[in-house]
Amino acid sequence: MTTTINPRNQVSAIAEMARGKWGYIHNALGIIVDEKGRHSACPVCGGKDRFRFDDLEGRGTSFCNQCPEQSRDGLALVRDYYGCDIKEAAQKVADTLNVTNDDHIPNTPFLGSQKEKLVNNFAPEFDLLPDADCNHPYLIKKQLANEGLKQTGDALIVPAYNADGVMAGLQRLFGNGDKPWFKGSQKRGAFLMLGDGGDLGIITEGWGTGRTIYEQTGMTTYVGFDAGNIKNIAPLVAAKHDYVFVASDNDKPGFKALSEAQAAAPHKAVLNLIPMEEGDVPESGGTDWSDIYLSGQPIKEIIEANIEAQISAYQQKNDSVETEIASQDGEPEYPDFDAAIKALKEDNRNEDAFNAAIGFVREANFMNVGYMRHQLKDVTKVDIAEIKAAVRELNTAEEPIPLTHGEMADKYIERFGDVRPIGEYGRLWLYGEQKGIWDDTALPQVGVDVAKLFKTEDRCKREPDYKAIASHSYNTVEEPGFFANAPKGIYTPSGFICVQNGALVKLPPSPEHHARFRLEIEPAFDHEPELLLGVLREAFDTTDVDGQIRQLRMLTGLSLLGLQAQIQRAIFLFGAGGSGKSLYLKILEALVPSEYRASVSPHEMDNDYKVASFAGKLLNLVPEIDKDKPVPSAAFKAITGGDTKSAREPYGKVFTFVPDAGCWFNGNFFLTTKDHSEGFWRRWAIIHFANSKPENERDPTLVDRIIDDELPVILGWAIMGVKDYLDNGLYLSATHYKCLNEWQREGDSVACWLNDDDNDIGNREANKAHQPLKVSHAYTIYHDWCRHNNRKPYSKQQFKAYMANHGHVASLNNGYSCYPSLYDDRPSLRF
């Protein structure tokens, strides 16, 4: 249903549509207000407690004792917060309310409207919010990832779903631990599921505890948001899993939640996973698993041990009951069908005799089964159809107990014998004796293998089963750091070449090397790659040919042996087209198989899915880069600097790793950056291909001839570069530093302007007759220079800061702020 609105009344119409919903609207627009009316910081002017949101008559009214306009309605607060006019503010509100044109405004219920329709509104509003900042104080305090969270202002936003999968509410998480809900949220029976599948499900109180358990164990976890809500979601979790574990806080409400959950699902295994602490159980505020994790204890091992002990105790209890029942059975009362019929003739309601007769019917051969059914019918007056149903029921009852997901995962792992697979980087790694290396298998492929291996199992019939078993297999054999802590090197047909005790050695194959990379090329050390060196000598500046060749050889060897991450530098092949850059990358591609390579641009290093492709790779080769898009420097420095990164493949597991793939980038231009810090510049090693050949002078067969004739020699040449590094340390050529200085100047428009011969300023050191250059005039000249040279100018404050960095500090001269070492040399001022 839509309401037709006269465009001239659009602002007032939108304000009326927003009545009663301003608390939600403000927070959705990033304007943090306390819907309970408590004093807080003003969204417009700041402060600490000068502002109060009173929402009189649902109009979003508020009061600030510092703002010029102390009292205002909800629309005016949006206007003042964004510094726009009232029509633009109304449009922002309209966008939040999903109003799509000026003439029709849908009567869509939002937060604060009819209760039964609220759950339909949270999902679209949640999707509109920005992703959470991974450096939010709450996440840093809890040491957790931001996956699945949104953010508005200082608050993290956590979604909550009901049993129908509808987003029933939103909870805020603040850095100080406050956890208020959005107005209209339905918390009862709501939860957030982390993970999917498996034969056990864990229920926690808060999101922080649930996320900690999920990140550390990978087990499917349900956030119940508080102890009182656990009983409401326990039956749902019990329907999805064989075992339910209540991981509430170690306090009286936590233990009450456990007993209530067990009562809510009486026929399922609802077990205790509350962290145990010495002493009396507190009334409230007890220890949770997040506290255990932050104290430095290995909660993955602790939780797994507790779960194993609880399941074992539960199974022993059930087995003892079954044994007791079996011990009461004694000798069979009815040794054959005739004995059972005789007893039924005496009492046709004798259940034991009937059940015995059904057992004999089930075991009968084809010739006798019909006769026996009719005889049983005649005695008991039970229909043939019901007798057949009883036989089917008996068959079902005596079928073997199906394997759990965990048991299937264990059997899958056992197939590989003594050298078990390893779980790392979100994949399973299997050792191959023939190649001497660990090869990776993606979890979806593990799921395919599982589906084939356990196709007769009832609990391995659907895609979620395959995923759950594959995930459980990974969790069983996961060893973080298995590859990161291994010796660096590479396999060739004759053995494992690596660095050991500061020297190059060759070792026989062994799974203990934890090696992942193998080249099917045996290095040759008896001569040099003359064809390649000829290309490089023509491409490099004649003043530094040997220096650049030495640097390139060293960097190539470090990359091939997996050592490039140790020098914390990316390699940039810089120069014009046709100079040999692409040829060199093709040679690296010929040396290193495609399954060992990634291709992630530096501009994509802030993308978790892209970063995941670094894991388990030897090289990251990027043939072309975007000149105009700035490099996300924080992510780039973290990856090249050896920081631990959190990543995931699409639909895969979240994992952490230290990226160690060697990054090689190819470009005709220097990359654009907003980071001019030393931390950014020292992450590069530049090779300058200075000389380009016209296309008609290039040999199209050259790269193929080098690959066909010189790969073994190139590999040996590169390995000798590693020896040079071990003997003498990292070598960077004079050309590298020259290019780096040029890049720094090019990235700094103030430096480029100061060094330009046509910059309309002069040096007063050579001519004191001129008046010092006024700062305002300097900025005007600089701004005009940027416009003529198609450069984006800095702001005036940034300009002054960069000038100071370059030694030009302003001082007063006749009441004006001036640069004493410069003067205005614009043509219109020359005499």
Secondary structure as UniProt FT lines:
FT   STRAND          2..4
FT   HELIX           7..9
FT   HELIX           10..17
FT   TURN            18..20
FT   HELIX           22..28
FT   TURN            29..30
FT   TURN            35..36
FT   STRAND          40..42
FT   TURN            43..45
FT   STRAND          46..53
FT   HELIX           56..58
FT   STRAND          62..64
FT   STRAND          71..72
FT   HELIX           74..82
FT   HELIX           86..96
FT   TURN            97..98
FT   STRAND          104..106
FT   TURN            111..112
FT   HELIX           115..120
FT   HELIX           122..128
FT   TURN            134..135
FT   HELIX           137..142
FT   TURN            147..148
FT   STRAND          150..152
FT   TURN            153..154
FT   STRAND          155..161
FT   TURN            163..164
FT   STRAND          167..173
FT   TURN            175..176
FT   TURN            183..184
FT   TURN            188..189
FT   STRAND          191..194
FT   STRAND          200..204
FT   HELIX           207..217
FT   STRAND          221..223
FT   HELIX           227..229
FT   HELIX           230..240
FT   STRAND          243..247
FT   HELIX           252..264
FT   TURN            266..267
FT   STRAND          269..272
FT   HELIX           289..294
FT   TURN            295..296
FT   HELIX           299..327
FT   TURN            328..329
FT   HELIX           337..346
FT   TURN            348..349
FT   HELIX           351..363
FT   HELIX           366..380
FT   HELIX           384..397
FT   HELIX           405..414
FT   TURN            415..418
FT   STRAND          422..424
FT   TURN            425..426
FT   STRAND          427..432
FT   TURN            433..436
FT   STRAND          437..442
FT   HELIX           443..453
FT   TURN            454..456
FT   TURN            458..459
FT   HELIX           463..477
FT   TURN            480..485
FT   STRAND          489..492
FT   TURN            493..494
FT   STRAND          495..500
FT   TURN            501..502
FT   STRAND          503..507
FT   HELIX           511..513
FT   HELIX           530..539
FT   HELIX           542..544
FT   HELIX           545..560
FT   TURN            561..562
FT   HELIX           564..567
FT   STRAND          570..575
FT   TURN            577..578
FT   HELIX           581..591
FT   HELIX           594..596
FT   STRAND          597..598
FT   HELIX           602..604
FT   TURN            605..606
FT   HELIX           608..612
FT   TURN            613..616
FT   STRAND          619..622
FT   HELIX           633..640
FT   TURN            641..642
FT   STRAND          645..648
FT   TURN            650..651
FT   STRAND          654..657
FT   STRAND          662..667
FT   HELIX           678..681
FT   TURN            682..683
FT   STRAND          684..689
FT   HELIX           695..697
FT   TURN            700..701
FT   HELIX           702..728
FT   HELIX           734..747
FT   HELIX           749..755
FT   TURN            757..758
FT   STRAND          761..763
FT   TURN            764..766
FT   TURN            768..769
FT   STRAND          773..774
FT   HELIX           775..788
FT   TURN            789..790
FT   HELIX           796..805
FT   TURN            806..807
FT   STRAND          811..813
FT   TURN            814..815
FT   STRAND          816..819
FT   TURN            820..821
FT   STRAND          822..824
FT   HELIX           827..829
//
